[in-house]
C-alpha cells in the first residue's frame, strides 16, 4: 500500500506541523513513558518510524518556536522560545535566566546565585522552586508555568536581580557634537567653532569617562575646557557606585559642587520603579538662525544652533540639582538675549524601608579660585513609611561646617518637604580679629507629579537665610576675593529666594500651559533679581497654536519683555507632510516681527528634516530669510543652516554621533547616549533594529542601539525586512539589563536558507514518518512528513541530503537537489522538488 500524498496547502501545512497528529499536553516533571501505536499513522507498507523522542512527551520539535507563555494562568509573553532535546530524547522548553526574569517571580526567595550559577544553561524550574510545574500544549503553542503563590511577586516585573546585570564588553566610546558658525553683520565678522565630546573606556565594571568642550572664535582664539574626568565602578551589593576623579556632589540636600576626589553614592535606578533624575526644559524665542549657549556655574554645558521662532531644549544631561542655567541667545544680526532657568528640585520621597546615601571627600574644583579648599560631605535619606521620609546631611572643609535636617511628607495634593541648615564659617583675619559667622537657612518645597496623559509637573520652593548664614561656595568665593584685595561684600549673600516651575495639562481639551519664575534678593545688595516665562498651547482640529511670554536680561543687565504668538498647520494628510507655520513676536523695546515658514521630513524613518522661513522686522534686519536641513545617515547626523537679511548673513553646520571601538573593529552611530547595545548579526546586513529609528545592521554585521535603560530589561528586536533573500535568525528578540555606561553585546546567529517541499518518487514504500533529513555536514535541515514528503530549509542552492532513520538503517537514503534561480532572492517562495532517493554511497 502506497502512502497518501496530500496536495497543495494542506500538504505543506501537514509537513510544517509534522507532529500535529500527536497533540497532547505533558508536564515536564512527569517521568512516565507514553507508547505510540504506529498503525494509527499512514506510513505505508512495512514502514517503521523512530518515535522514541515523543515517548516522554513534548510534541514540539527541537528548535525555536513562537510560543505564548502563561504564568499562573495569565498571559505574560509571546515570543520565540528554544526547545531542546534531553538525553532521554524528550523535547522540553529551555527556560533561560533571561526568560524567567521577565516573569513576576519573587527572586528574593531564591538562592542569590540561582541565575549566576546557570547563566548559560536551561534552568530546571521545578528543582529551583518546589511545587513549580512547566506544561506545554503543542496544539495551541502555549507554555504554562505555575509556581506556588509564595514565590509570586506583583512588583518583580519592573526589577532585575543584580546577577543578571550585564557589565558589557571592553570598548572605547566617543560621543561628539561639532558645530561651526559664522556671521557677518555690517562691518563685523564673527566666527565660532564648538566641539563637545563625551569619551570613555570600559574595562570590566570599571568605566573611565571624560567630558570636555573646545570653543574657538576669531576674536579670542581657542580654549579647551575639561568638564570632568573620572572612573566609576558599580557595587551591586549596596546598590550604589564609587566614582574617582573630577566628579560632582549629588546635590540632593546641598548645592551641587564639582570636586576632585572620591564619591560613594546610591543609584535609585537600581531599585524597581524608582524615580529618575531631573533636568529642566529651556524655552526661548529666536528671531534668526541663532546660536544658543547654556552655562551652569560658569561651565559651558550646551551649545547649539536653532531656527527662527520658539525653541525648546529638552535633552540636557542631568548635571545635578543645584545651579541655575544661564542661557544666551546669539542672534545672527549681532544682538543677544540673556535669561536664567531655575535648576532645583524638591528633595524626593523614598519608599518605606529604603535609603539613599552619599559620601564625598576631596578638594573643590573651581578654576576661578586661587586655590581649591578641602570639601567633605555626607547625606542620607530614609523612608519611614508611605507618608514620611526623613533626611539629613553634613558638609564642611577649611573652617566651614554645615548640618542639615528635615523631612518630606506625601499628601494627596502633593509632596512637601521642609528643612533647616545651620552653618558656621570663618572668613579669615581682619583688623579687629577673625570674622566668624553663623546662621541658618530655612527651606520649604512643594512638588506634584502625575504620570497620566494629562500630566503635570510642578515645583515650588522658598528659602530664607539669616544674615550670618553662608553656604560653602559663597564662603570660599568671599575668601578668594579678600585674598585678591577686594571687599568681602563683593560676593552677594542670599537673603530669600522663591522659585516656581509648572507644566500643567488642562482637562476637556483646554490645552496646557507652563510657568517658570524666580525672585531673589540679597543681604548685601539692593534690588531683586526677577525672571519669568509663561506659555500656553492648544489645538483646534489640525491647527495648533500657542502664546509665549517672558522677561529676559541681555548681557548688560537690562530687562526686556517679549511675547510671541505661534500657529502651525499640516499641509497634507500623510505622516511626513510639510507643516506650515506663522508667528508674531513683539518686545518691550518696540521691536516686532512676523514670520512664515515651512518645515517637514522625508525619507525612511524621517531621516531628512528641513525648514525654511521668511521674516519681516520693523528694526535691524527688515526682510530676511532662513533655511536649515538635517540629515541622519546610518553613521552620523549632519546639519546645516543659512540665513540672510539687511546688513547681515550667517551660515552654520555641524555633525554629531557616536563612535565605539570594540574587539571586532569600529562601529558608528548617528545617535548619542550613555548606555549602548552592540548588536552583532553577521549576514543580516540591512536588517532594522525595531523600536530604534534609523538603527540598521551595517555592512560589517553590527549596529549600535542607544538610549538603553540601565538596570532594566531592554528588548532588542531584529526585523529582517531589507536583508538578502534566505536569511533567518535563530531568534529575533533578546533582552538585556546593562549597567549604567555599559556597552552590552547582543549576538544573533544568522542562517541562510530557502524553504523547500520535496516529494520522493520511485519507492515502493514511502520514507518513514518523522525521520530526520540532514545535509552532508550532519546538520538537521528537515523532517519527513506524511506520505513521505519532506519539508526542509536549505542553506545552499544545490547539494546532497540524507534521510536517516535510526530505527531502520534500511530506510536510509540520499538524493541531490538544485534550487531554481528565481527562488534564491525571495524568502517567501516555497520551492517544490520532485526527485528520487537512492541508497547512500558507501566509501571504502
Secondary structure by P-SEA (a helix, b strand, c coil): cbbbbbccaaaaaaaaaccccbbbbbbccccbbbbbcccccccccccccccccccccccccccccbbbbbcccccccbbbbbbbbccccbbbbbbcaaaaaacccccccccccccccccccccccccccccbbbbbbccccbbbbbccccccccccccccccccccccccbbbbbbbbbbbbbbcccbbbbbbbbbbbbbcccccbbbbbbbbbbbcccccbbbbbcccbbbbbbccccccccccccccccccccbbbbcbbbbbbbcccccbbbbbbbbbbbbccccbbbbbbbccccccccccccccccccccccccccbbbbbbbbbccccccccbbbbbbbccccccccccccccccccccccccccccccccccccccccccccccccccccccbbbbbbbcccccccbbbbbbbbbbbbbccccccccccccbbbbbbbbbccccccbbbbbbbbbbbbccccccaaaaaaaaaaaaaccccccbbbbcbbbbbbbbbbbccccccbbbbbbbbbbccccbbbbbbcccccccccccccccccccccccccbbbbbbbbbbbbbcccccccbbbbbbcccccccccccccccccccccccccccccbbbbbccccccccbbbbbbbcccbbbbbbcccccccccccccccbbbbbcccbbbbbcccccbbbbcccccccccccccccccccccccbbbbccccccbbbbbccccccccccccccccbbbbbbccccbbbbbbbbbbbbbbbbbbcccccccccbbbbbcccccccccccccbbbbbbbcccbbbbbbbccccccccccccccccccccccccbbbbbbbbbccccccc
